Amino acid sequence: MKAIIIDDEKRARHLLSNLLTEHCASITSIDEAQDLVSGVDLIKTSKPDVVFLDIEMPNQSGLDILEYFPNQIDFKIIFVTAYNQYAIEAFKLSAVDYLLKPVDTTELKEAVIKAEEAIKANNLNDQLNKLRDSLKQLSIDKIALEIPKGIMFASHNDIVYFEADGMYTNVQLIDGKQKTICKPLKHFVEQLERNAMFFKCHRSYLINLKYVDELVKDDGDYLLMNNQKRIPISKSKRDQFLEVIKETFM
């Protein structure tokens, strides 16, 4: 981890730097600044992982650091000061830790470990958020089907229809294969309710309109799919289906 020490006392900076070098192997580089303004400039150029920040300094308190980073702080702060009355204020700024001068070696090592864990947690959250964004993009055109050996991602265009089978759902694919999914039909109806190509024509069927060849009014109404599957359409859904057809094709 890259570290910056901001402290107006040169001796205090050097002492802390020596302690970090000797006892904290995870700290790989250390820069120093003598006041908050120069420290902020150093932060912006060197992009540290952790900043050891004195609170009581001439001209400006270390607690004012948020004024320079109003949107987001992408480094961890460990406050180091001789005055413990600042502790509550320090933690309101979400400091990783708070060390009193003279710095205790054990407390310093614990604070560095805590900062390292916080950084790892943040990195994991960033990775998870990127994964979520990727999956959201994927879900625009694909649906996740939980099959026995894992999860299958099927394009909406590859699905001919969903058929209820008790608490399971049979998914008929365009290539002729059928997958049985451990989810009720309701799950897919809700998941695809904003996709206009999928239509619930019967309590047991959710169809892809793209693959409907014909509405047959013979021996009970049914839809003939392009794979020759006859799918019943309930009376209440027939009128709705015809309305959609008129709006779309006529």
N, C-alpha and C positions, 0 to 999 in steps of 0.2 A: 504493500500500500504506500502511496505517496502522502507525505505529511507536510503541513506548514505550521510553524510556531509563530504566533503573533503576541509579542510582549514588549513593553517599552524598556524592560530591564535586560541589558545584554547578558549579564551573569545568569539570570533566570533562564534565558533562552538557551544558553550553552549548556547549563546543567540539565535541562529537560532533554536536549538533543543527545547528550551523552547517555542519559538513562535509557532513552529509546533505542539507541544504537546497541547498548550493552544487553538490554533485557527483552526487547521486542523485535524478534527476527522478521516479523511480518511487515515491519516498516522498512521499506527499501530505499527511500530517499527522503531527505528532510531539508526544507527551505525555511528561512527566517525573515520576519518583518518586525519593525520596531513600533509601528502604530497601525491603527485600523485601516486608514486610507491606503497606505503602501501594501498592507496585508491583503486588502480587497483586490488591488491591481495584480498582486502575485497569484491570488486564487484564480482570477480570470485568465491568466496566461499559462499557469502550470497545471490547472485542473486537478487539485489534490483529492484524495479519498477522505482524508480526515484533517481537521484543523484544530490545533490546540490554541485556545483563545483566552487571553487574559481579559478580565472584565474591567478592572480599575486601571485605566491608562489616561495620560494627559490628553486634553482636548476632546476625546470621544471614548465613551464606554464600549467595551466589546459587545454589550447587549444591543448596540445600534446596528449590528451587522445586517439585520433584516432590511434596513433601509436601502441597502445596496443590492439586495436580491429579493425584490418584491414578488416575483412570480414563483420561483422554485429554487430551493437550495439542493444541489446535487452532490453535496459532500456532508460528512458527519462532523458535528461539533462536540468537542470536549472542552468545557470551560476549566480554566486553571486560575485560581485566585487565592489571595490570602484572607479574603473576607467572606465568611460563610453566609452572611445575610443576603447575599445575592442568589442563593441556591434556588429559591422558589421561582424567582424571575427567570433564571437560567433554564429551568425545566419547562417553563411556559413556552420557550422557544424550541422545545423538542430536542434539547441537547441529549446526546448519547449518554454523557456522564458529566460529573462535576468533581474536580480534584482540588483539594486545599493545599496551599504551599505551607511548609516544604512538602514536595510531592513524595508520597509513600510508594516505594517500588512495587509492592504487591497490588496496591490500588491502581497504579498506572497500567500494569499488565492486564488487570481485569477490565479496565476501561478500553484498552486497545482490542482485546478479544471481543468485547461487546460491540465495538464499532465494526469490527470485521464481520461479525454475525449479522449485524444490521445491513451492511452492504450486500452480503450474500442474499439476504431476504429480499432486498430491493431488486437485485438482479433477477431473482426468481420471479418476482411479481412482474417485472418488465417482460420477461420471456413468456409468462402466462398471458399477459395482455396482448402481446404480438400474436400468440397462438389463437386467442379468442378472435382477434380481428381477422386472421386468416380464415378461420372456420366460418365467421359471419359472411365473408366473401364467397366461400365455398357453398354455403347454404342457400345463396341466391339461386343457384342452378342445380344443387344436389341435395340429397336427403340421406341421413345416416340410418342404416338398417342393421340392427343388432342380430347377427347370425351366431350360431353356436361357437364358431371358431374366432369370433372377433366382431369387427364392425365393417360393414360394406358400404361404400359411398356410391350411390346410384344417381345418375342424372335423372331429372324429372322426365326428360324425353325418352328415357329407357323404360319407364313404367307404363304398362298398359292399364292395369287396374289393381286395386286393393280389394280383397275379399275377406270378410269377417269369418273367423273359425273359432267360435267361443271367445276365450280371452286371448286368442292368437289372431294373427292376420297373415293371409297368404298374399304375397306380392308377385304378380305376374309381370315378367320382364319381356321386352321386345324381342329378345333372342330366343324366346321359348322356355327359358328357365323359370322356375318358381321358387321363391324363398319363403319359408315360414318364420315369422318374426314374433317374439314373445311380447307383443304389445297388442292391445285391443284396437279395433278399427278407429275408435274415437280419437286415439292418439294421433293418427295420421290425418284425420279430418281437421283437427285443430291446428296441426303443424302446417297444413297446406291451404288453410282457409283463405289466405290472401292470393293464392295462385289461381287465376281465373280458368286455367285449363283443367283443373280437377273439379269434378261435379259428383256430389253424393246423390245418386239416382235411386237408391234403395237403402234400407237400413243395414244391409249386408255388403253394399258395394260403394266404392269410391273410384270413379273412372277417370281416365285421361281422355278428354274430348277429342284430342288429336287422333285417336285410334278408333273412333266410332264411324262405322261404315253406313249404318242404316237404323232408322227407328221403324220397327215393324209393328203394325196394328193387327195382329193375327194371333188367336189363341192366347190372349193376354198380351199386353204391350211389353215389348222387350227391345233392347238395343243390341244390334249385331256388331261386334267388334271386328277389327281387321284380321284377327286370328280365328274368326268364325265362332267365337264364344258368344253365347246368348246370355245377356245380363238383364234381369227383370228391371223394369222401371215402375215405381209405384205411381198410383193415380195422382197423388198430391205433387209428385215431382215431375210428372209428364208435362203439365201446363208450364211449370217453371222452365223445363228443358226447352220447350217450344218457343217460349219467350226469349230465352238466351239465343237460340238459333236464329230467330227473326232479327234480333238486334245485331247479331254478328254477321250473318250471311245474306240477309234479304234487304 
